[in-house]
């Protein structure tokens, strides 16, 4: 028995991967694990901004699995990644910080492209 992977299922798989990654990022931001609190302060953001980012990441993760809400989820994840990349570049973060953001961004773009 062969299982063909069509574009719709490929898009759904990518959307689920992005949703899981953004859910994890949201939990990390909300909990302040590791250097998250220190990083947000070093970047000049108020303490509440980390909670806003975490909530938006969780919201985007919740929107991505549904066919009806996926476009909104992709738009939100795209906006989040633009802001994250802007922050990292503006603060001249090392490639170790930039690489995950670039991978997340690439996954969002590929998922959006698979939708077209």
N, C-alpha and C positions, 0 to 999 in steps of 0.2 A: 504494500500500500504506500503510495507516494503522497506527500503533503506539499501542496503548492503554496508558496508564500505570496499572497497578492499585496498590492500596494496598500490597501485598507488595513490589513493585519500588520504590515510593516509599520505603518503610521501609528497604529494602536500600541504596538510594542514600544516604539520610540517614545510615545507620549507617556506610557507607564514608567519607563526608565527615567525620563525627565521629572515626572511627578514624584517618584521615590527620592531622587536627588534633591529636589526642592523641599520635600517634606523633611528630610534629614537636615538640610541647611536651616530650615525654619526652626526646628527643635533646638539645634545648636545655638542659633542666635537668641532664641527666647530663654534658653537655660544659661547662656553666658559661659559655656564650656571653654576650657583652654584659655587662649589669649583673646577671645572675642571681645570682652568688655574693654580690655586694654587697647585693642586695635581701634574700636569705635571712638574711644576717647582720644587716641593719638591722631586719628583722622579729623578730629575737631567736631564730631557729632555729639549732640546731647544724649544723655543716658536713655531717654525714651525712644530714640531713633532705632536702636537695636531691636526693641520690641515691635515697632512698626514694620521693620524689615522682616522679622521672623513671622509676623502675622500675614504679611503680603506673600511671603514664600509659601506658607501653609495654604493660603487661599488659592494661590496658583496651582499648587499640588492637588487641591480638591477639584479644581475646574478642568484639569487636563484629561482625566479619564473619560468624561462624558463627551459623546459626539456633538451634542448641542452646545456645550460650554467650552469645547477645546479651543476654538479660535480666541475667545476671551482669555483663556488660560495662557495661550501662546503669546498674546499681546502683553499680558502682565509679566510673564517670564522674560520676554524681550526687553521690556522697560526696566525690570529689575537688573538684568545683566548689563544694559547700557549704563545705568547708574553705578553698578559695581565696578565695571571697567573704568569708568571716568574717575571714580574714587581711587582705584589702585594706580592708575596712570598719573593722576594729579599729585599723588603722594610718593611717586617714584618707588613703588614697592618692588621688591626683587621678583625675579621670574617664578620663584617658588610659590608666591602668592598669586601671581598673574596666571599661571598655567591652569589651575582648576577653573578659574573664571572663563578662560578661553575655551576650555573643553565644554563647560556648561553652555556657553554661548553657541558653540558649534552644534551641540546637540539640539538646542532650541531651533536654530536655523534649519538643520536637516529635517527635523520634525515638521516644521512649517512648510518646507519645500515638498515633503512627501504628501502633504495635504492638498497641494495644488494639482 
